[in-house]
Amino acid sequence: MKNFIVAFIVSAVLLSCTTSQSKKLDVVVQINQDILHSPSAAGGNGINYYVCNDGDDINDGLSPETPWKTFDKGMSVFNTLNAGDAVLFCTGGTFNVLSRKTIFNRNCDAYSPCIISSYQNSVEVKGKPILYNPNGDVLRFTDSGASDRDGGYLVEDISFRGAGVGTAMHFSNDVDDVEIKNVEIDNFAYGVNIGGSNAPKEGSDSNALNERITLSDSLVRNNTKKGYKSTCSESCELIDNVFQNNNNDPLDEIAIAESDTTITIAAEPIVKSSAWPEGFKGMLYVCDTGLDENDGVSPDSAYKTFDYAMSYFNKLPAGGGIAFCRGGTFTVESSATIFNQSCNAGNKCVITDYGNDINKDRPIFESPNGGVFKFSDSGTPDQDGGYYVSNLILKGSGLETGISFSNDVDDVVVENVVIDNFKRGFSVGNSKEPSEKSDGKMDRIIFKRSTLINSHGNGYLGGCDGCQILNSYFENNGVLVNFHHNIYIGFGNKIRPFKNMKIEGNTLYKSNSVDGECRGVSLVVHGRIDGINIEGNTIKEDLGEASMGCWGISLDPGYGDDEYFKNVIIKDNFLLNVGGNGIGCASCENVLIEGNIIRMQSAQKMNGIRVPIKKDDLTKTTNVEIRNNTIELEYSGEKPNMNTGVYIAESDGNYSISGNRVKTLNKFGLNECIYDRNIISGLLSNVSQSNNLCVSYY
């Protein structure tokens, strides 16, 4: 709070004085640096401890630049963390667990949990950090002896790897309020084991029950006894997980205490013995060292080729899958058309990798003739879905689409996949007129922790109700000026709007880049949208390599079909050296543009935020709140051009502009902090302004 008060007082002084003195400018720079880089000033919820395999255990572990190196050092602090503190492992790292970690910390609580998670230490999106123990357990949430209550833990974005023994995560002796999400658990005896409790100590607040432990959005596979075993007492849940190849059936002997327990259990694969080879348990294996004459039911009898193995996918039972060996390379003679109505959201069918050698890379699919996976049926669409695609590398030759969806496909997760050098990388397209059993649209297709690069057209094209693009990396997608983009939301929503989309935590670089110059908007949205969050993304270009059309984020009409964008949040994004306009919107209703950092240096005219960014369609832009953004514009051109922090074009709508920090450098003196075109044009203005810090210098 003291930092905020000092910053506010200095800001007030600066606004009342000339801004040409370098000492005052240095103060403003320091204010911005304090606000941007100090967790306490930004309202952080705790201390982060960082661990990375290129670190050193003699470091302080308090920043990504000074991480510890080992699992044991990182987890040595966990039992003394305060509520809201975290131990974070870097993506792409592998951490050997030399001794299992027993966790018991009464400082943590459900409202401010102690966290074990990941952080990204490079622009390249890498896989989840791997916690590897070939000899036993990884995390044991328990105390010894009589039970004492503890809990309030969050474990997310971690890959647990074993060698057929031990338990990835064990809970006993009154552990409550634990959330486990987006983890991978591979090859232990037990994946997750929620055990019992001893009698509590006298005077303890323990009720000797393990309660409210949730596992969600996770992959649990290849565990030799059970993927999930539970004697949970109350409100433990399994939500949207994939269980695969866990000693025949992952949940076949799950034990639930006789209480008012809520638990969601995926159905087990139903395998008809007459339809499959003896020993088939729902999974087929493929390796480039195998033979298509094999039965494919185990790694020792794997098929050899992509095309032969994928010919079985549409016959698989719910929960079944096809796994390709790590380190293998597979030629795709023709893309696999996928349509399997046995699969479903609660029991997804899987396309993934296998193999115990964690040093081998993901399986590689080389496609010289087109795409790799086409999720669609032919003719009139019938609904299908419930697919999980993970841990693959797809390499094309500039043709067709790497992964495409059409004709009512729902509930798909694509995770930790590289898509490289196709015409389009990832497409969620249109549907034909539906049948009676179809609503004719795609729903809930999630693309996360993946890399999409070198597309000759758009990187990601399309969208859907509940579509999400999360924590992924986009680079060098598109070649046609103004028409190609790293991410292009639209195409299928000219008549019916997409609803409730999320684009969060991604990095976008070199959009529509030819000879190094960006020539198209990196993240563009056309059509009709009702509900979209664009949050926490990094959008950047190299200095001097952005044309005027290389905008950062824009939601605007592009089809001429009465487009609109309603209930929009553009928040906490970082934009660096994009061209022309940083963030813009047109035909927008109910928009929040908040907490973004926009830094642009160019020899061309620049607007940090411009609304409306184009001429409105029939829907007029209104109810726009632009607050708490940091905008820094440096003009380096040799002819007069104006820099504008926030540009409000002619509009009848209502705007609120508050708490923004705008710095502009222009040797011609043509700087505008907030520019209201309505006033310049002699029109009625509905723009309110308050508490904005504006510094211009030349």
N, C-alpha and C positions, 0 to 999 in steps of 0.2 A: 504493500500500500504506500510506503514511503516513496518508492521509485515513481509511482504514478503521480503523487502530489508534486514532487519536484519537477517531473516532466511537464505537468500542467502549468505550473508557475512560469517555467522558462518559456513555454510555448506562448503564454499570454504576453510576456515581455517582447518576444520576437515579433508577434503580430503588431505590436504598437510602434516598432522601430524600423529603421532602414534595414534591408537584408543584404547589403553588398559587402559587409565586413566579414572577412574569412573566419575570425574567431567565433562569431555567432553561428556561422554555417557549421563549424566544427562541433558546436554544442548540439545543433539539430541532428547531425550525423550520429553523435553519441547517444542522443535520446532514442533514435530509431534502432540503433544497434542494441541498446539495453532492452527495448521493448520486444525486438524480434528474437533475441538470443537468450534472454534470461528466463528460465522456466518460472521463477517466482513472479516476475513481472507479468508473464503471460497467463498466470493462474494455473500452473501445473499442479498435479494432484499428489506428487511424491517424488522420490529420488529414483533415478534409473541407474542400474549397474550394468555395464556392457561387457560382453564376452565374445571374443572372436579368435579364430585359429591363427591369425597373424598378430595377435596381441602378446602381452607379457604379464605374468602374474605379479611382477613388481610394480606395474602401473597402478594408478588409483581406481581404474574401472569406472570413472564417473562421466566419461564422454565416449562417443564413437571413435575419437582420435586417440584415446588412451585406454583401450579395452584390456581386460584380463584375457588369459589364453585358455584356461582349462575349465572343464565342467566343475571339478571339485572346488576350485577357487571361487567361481561364480556362485555356486550354491552354498558356499560356506557362510554367506551373510543372510541367507533366506530366513532362518529362524529368529533373526533379530530385526527384520524389516518392520517399519511402521506401516500402518494402513495406507494403501495407495502406492507403495514402493514397488519396484519391479526389477527382476533379473532378465536381461534380454540377450539372446544369442544371435549372432549375425547370420543372415541368409547365406546359403551356400557352404556353411561351415560344417565340419564333422567333429564331434566332441566325444571322446572315449570316456565312458563312465567306469572309473576304476573301483569305486565302491558305491553301493546304493545309498541314496540320500533319504534320511528320515526327516520328515517335515512335521513340525508342531510349532505354531506361532499364534498366540492368543491376541496379538495386536491387530490382526487382520479381521475384516468383517465383511458382510455381504454387500454393504453400501459403498465400501471403499476397499476392494479386495487387494491382496498381495498377488503379484502377477509373475508368471513365467511365460515369456513370449519371445518374439523375434524382432530384429530391426534390419533394415536394408542399409548396407554400408557401401554401395556402389550404384551407379545409374542402371547397370544391367540387372534385370530381375533374375534372381537365382532361386533355387528350391529352398524349402523349409530347412532350418538348421536340424542336423541329425544328432540325436543323443543315442549313442551306440554302446550297448552292453551285451557282449556275447556270453556272459557268465551268470547273469542273474537279473535282479530288479533294477529299475531306474529311479522311480520316485515312490516312496512309501509315506503316505499321509497317516501318521499314527503316533501315539505316545506309548511308552512301555508301562507295563503293570496295569493298575486300575485306571479306568478311563477318565480323562478330563476333556471337556468340550473345547474344540477349536474349529476353525473354518474360515470361510471368506477368502477363497482362492480362485484365481482364474488361470487356466493353462490353455494357451492358444497358439496356433501357427507353428507347431513343433512336429518333427518326425521322430518317432521312437523306433529304433531298430534293434533286434535281438538275434539270437541264434537258437531258438526253439526252447529256451528255458527261462525261468523267472517270470516276472510280471512288469509290464510297462508302468502301470499306475495301480497302487493298492491303497485301500481306505479301510481303516478300522479304528475302534475306540472313540466313537462319537465325533465324527467329522461331518460338519454341516456346510451347506451353502457353497458348493463348488461348481464352477462352470468350466467344462472342457469343450473347446470348439475348434474346428478346422485343424485337427491333428491327424497324423498318420501313425498307425501302430502296426508293426510288421514283424512277425516271426518271433513271438515269445511263447511261453506256455499259456499264459493268460494275458489278454490285452488290458482289460480293466477288470479289477476284482474289488467289489464292495463287500467287505467281510462283516464280521460281527463285532461285538464290543465286550470287554470285561466289565465287571461290576464297578460302578463309580466309587471314587474315594469319598469318605465321610466328609460332609460339608461341601462337596463339589457341586457345581451347577450342571453337571452332566446328567443326561437322561439315558446314557448308554445306547443311544440310537444314532445311526448314520442317516442323515436326512438331506433332501434337496440337492442331490448330485446329478448334474445334467451332462450328457454327452451329445453333441450336435455337430452336424456338417463334417463328419469325420470318416476316414477310411480305416477299417479294422480288418486285417487279413493275415492269412498264413500262420495263425497261432495254433500250436500243437494240441492244446486242450480246449480252450474256449476263448472266443473273442471278447465276450462280456459275461461276467458271472456276478450275480448280485443277491445279497440278502438285505437290500435297502429297506428302510423302515417307513419312509414317507416321501412321496412326491419326487422320486427319481425318474428321469425321463431319458428316452432315446429319441432324438429328433433328426430326421433327414440324414442318417448315416448310411454308409455302404459297408456291409459285412461280407467278406469273401474268403472262402477256403479255410475256415477255422475248424479244423478237425471234423470235417464233413458238414456240420451245420453250426453256425456261430452261436445260436441261441437255443439249442435243442434241450439243454438241461438247466435253463435259467431258473433260479430259485427266488421267489418273491415272498417276503414275510407276510403272514396273515394280518394285514392291516389295510387301512383305507389308502392304498398305494396307487399312484397314477404312473403308469409306465407304458411307453409306446414300443412295440416290438415288431420288427420287420418280419415278413413271412419268410420261411425257409424255401430254398429252391425245390421245385417239384420235378423230379427226374423220372421219366418213364424208362424203365430198364430195356424195353423192347426197341427204343428209339436211339439209344446211345451205347457205346462200347462198355463192356464190363469195367467197373472201377470209376466211371464218370461221376463226379461229385458236383457238377455245375460249372467247372472251370476247364478250359482248353488251353494248351500251352503250345507256343510256337518259338522256334529258334533257328537261326540260319545254319546251325550244325545238325538239325533234325532231318526227318524224311516225311514227305506227305503220305507215305504208305504206313506210317505209325498211327496209333490210335489217339494221340494228342491228350490223353487224360492225365499225364504227369510230366514233369520236366524231363524225366528219363526217356519218355516216348513222345517227344514234341514233334509237331508238324514242322515243315520247313518254310513254306511260302505264305506271304500275306494273302494272296488271292484265294488260295485253297482254305486257309483257316477262316477267313471272313465269310466264306460261303456258308458257314454254320451259324453265324451270329443271329440271323433272323429266326432260327429255330430254338434258340436257347430258352431255358426256363427263367422265370423271374429270379433275380439274384445271381444268375450265371454270368460268365464272362470269358474273354479271351485275353491271355497275357503273353507278351512278347519278351524275350530274354534281354536283359541288360547287356550292352556291348554288341548286340546284334544289328545287322543292316539288312533291310528288306526292300525289294523292288516292288512298287505298286504298278502292276500292269494296267489295271483299270480301277477307278474309284469304287469303294464299297458303298452300295446303296443299302441304308439301314432302315428297317421298319419291322418292329417286333412289339406286338401288343401284349405280350406276356409281361414285359418289363413295366415297372411303375415307380412312382415317386418314393414309395416306402420301401421298395426292394429293387434298387436300380441294377441294370445290367452294365457290365464293366468292360472297358478296353484299357489295359494298363500294362505295367512291366512286371517282371519277376526276376529273382536272382539274389543270392546272399552276398555277392561281392559288391560292397558299397562304393568301391573305387571305379567300377565300370559305369560308363555313361548310359543314359536312357537309350532305348532302342530307336534306331533311325529308319524312317520310311522315305525312300527316294521315289519320286513320282515324275517320270519323264514325259508322261502323256496327258496329265490333267491334275485333278484334285485327289484327295485321299478318302475323306469320309463325307458322304452325302446322306443326311438324315431326311428322308422323304419317301412317300409312297407315290405311285403313279396315278394319274387320273383324278377323280373326285377325292378330296382329302378325307381320310379317316384319322381320328386322334390316335397318337401313340406318344411314347416318351418314357422317362425314367431311365436315363443313361448317365454314366459317369466315365469320362475320358481323362486319363492322367498319365503324366511321366513319359511323354513321347516327344520325338523330334521329327517334324515333317519338313521335307525339302522338295521344292518343286522346280519347274523350269519355265516359270512365267505364264503358265496356262491355268485356266479354270480357277476354282476356289479350294483352298486347303481344307476347310471344314464348312459345310453349308447346311442350312435348315430351311425347309418349306413344307407346306401342307399340314399344319396343325401338329407340331412337335412341342411337347411340354416337358418341364422338369428335367433339365439337363445341366450338368456341371462339367466344364472343361477346365482342368487345372494342371499347372506346371507342364505346359506344352509349348514347344517352339514351332512357329509356323513361318517358313522362310522361302521367299521367291516364288509366289504364286501370282496369278492375275489379281485375285482378291484373296485376302488372308482368311477372313471369317465373315460369313454372311448369314444374317437372319432375315429371310426373304418373305415373299408373298405366299398366299394360298389361293387356290382356285375356289369356286363355289363349293361350300362344304356339303357333306352328307348329313343325314339326320343325327348321326352320332358325333358330329364335329361342330365346333364353333368357328372353324375356319381361320384361327389365328394361333400364333405361337405364344407361349407363356413361360416365364421363369427359366430363361436360359442364362446361365451364369458362366462368364469367362473370367478366370482369376489366376493370379500368380503365373502368368504366361508371357511369352515373348512373341511379338508379331512384327516382322521386319521384311523389307525389300519387296513389298507388293508392287506390281506394275499398275494396279489400280488402287482402290481404297483398301486400307488396312482392315478396318472393321466397318461393315456396311449393314444397316438395317436397325432392328430393335424390336421390342415386344413389351407386353405388359409384364412388369416384374423382371425385365432383363437387367443384368448387372455386369459391369466391367470393373474389375477390382485388382489393384496392386499389380498391374501388368506393365510391360515395356513395349513401346511402339517407336520404330525408327525407319525412316527412308521409305515411306509408303506413298505411292502415287507419282505419276509423270505428266498428267494432263493439267495444264494451268487452270486453276479455279474449280476444277471438277473432281479432283482427287484429294483425299485427306487421310490423316492417320486414323481418325475416328469420324465416321459420317453416320449420324443417327437420322433415319428417315426411310424413304423408299417404300415402306409398307404401310405408311400411316397417312396417306393423302385423304382418306375418307374417315377412318376410325382412328382416334388418337391412341398413342401408346400411353400407358399409365404406370406410374410408380417405378421409374427407372433410377438406377444408381450408377454413377461413373466416379469412382473414388480411389485415390491412392495410386494413380497411374503416372508414368513418365512418358511424355510425348516429345519426339525430337526429329528434326529434319523432315517436316511435312512437305510432300510434293516437291522434293528436292532434285533439281537438275543442275549439274556442275556445281553443287554445293549450295545453291540458292533456294531458299524456301519460297514457294509461289502459291500456296493455298492455305486456307484456314486449317489449323491443326485439329481442332475439335469443333465440328459444325453440326447443327441440328436444324432440320427442315421438317415440314409436314405439320402434324398436330400432336401436341404433348399435353398431358394433364398430370403433372407431378413428376419432377426430375430433380435429383440431387447431383450436382457436379462439385465434388469436395475433395480437397487435399491432394490435387494433382499437381505435377510439375510439367510445365510446357515451356520448352526452351529452343533457341536456335543459336548458332555461333554468331559472334559479333560481326556485324556488317553483311550477314548472309540472308537477311530477310527482306523480301520485296514488300511493297505497300499492301499486297493482298495476303500476306502471311500473318493474318490475325491469329490471336490465341484461342479465344472461345467466342463463338457466336451462335445465337439462336435467332434465326431470321427466315422470312418467307423465301422459298426458292422454286416453288412450283406454280404459283398463281391460282391456287385452289382454296382460297380463304383459310390460310394457315393460322395457327395460334399456338402459344406456349404459356400454359397456366400453371401456377403453383410451382415456381422455379426457385431453387436455391443454388447459388454459385458462391462457394464459401471456402476460405483457407487454401486457395490455390496459389502457386508460385509461378509467375510468368517472367521469362528472361529473354530479352532481345528479340521478341516477336515484332512484326512490322505493322504499321498503320494504326491498328486498334488492338488494345489488349483484350478487353472483355466487352461484349455488346449483346443487345437484345432488341428485337422489334416484334410488334404484334404480341406483346407480353402482358399478362395480367398477374398480379400478386407475385412480385419478384423480390428476393432478398439477395443482394450482392454484398458480401460481408467478409472482412478479415483477409482479403486477398493481398498478395504482395506482387506488384507489377514494376519491373525494372526494365526500361527500354533505352537503348542508346543507338541513334540512327542519324543519317543525313537526310531523312525524310520527315514529313509531318507526322506527329504522333498524338494519339488520344489514349490515355490510360483506360478509361471506361467511357463508352458512348452509348446512349440510349435516347431514342430509337437509333439503331445502327444503320437501318435502311428505312425506306418508306413503309409505314404500317400497311398491312392488308386490311380487310374489313374489320378485324379485331384491332382496336386501338390500344396502344401501350398505356398502362395506368397502374397505380398502386405499386410503385417501385421504391424500395428502400436501399440506399447505398450508404453503408456505414463501416467505419473502422478499417478502411483499406489503406495500405501504404503504397504510394505511387511515386516513382522516381524516373524522370524523363530527362535525357541529356541529348540535346540537338548538336550535331557536328557538321551540318551542311554549310555551304558557302552562299546560299541565297535565303532571303527571309522566308521563314515558315513558322507556324505557331505550334507550340506545345500546349496541350490541354490535359489537365488531370482528369476532370470529369466533364464531359460534354453532353449537355441536354439539348437535343435537336427540337425543332418545332413540334409541339405536342400539346394536346388538351388534357393530358393525364396528370395524375398526382404523383409527386416525387418528394422523398425525404432524403436529404444528404447531410450526414452528421458524423463527426468523429474521425474524419479521414485525414491522413497526413500526406501532403503533396509537395514534392520538391521538383523544381524545373530549372534546367540550365539551358540558356539560349543566348548566344552572344549578340543577337539582334534585339534582345529584350522582348521578344514576342512570346510571353508566357501567360497562361491563364490557369488559375487554380481550378475554378468551377465556372464553366461558361454556359450561360442560359440563353439559348438562341431565341427564345420567346421574347425576352426583354429587348434584345438587339433588334428584333423585327417589329417591335411595338405591339406585341400580342399580350394577352393575359397570361400570366405565369402562375402555375400552381406548384412551384418548387420552393420547399422550405429548406433552409440551411442553418446549421448550428455546430459550433465547437469543432470546426475544421482548422487544421494547422497548415498554412500555405507559405512556402518559402520559394521565392524566385531569385535567381542570380544569373549574372553574365559576365 
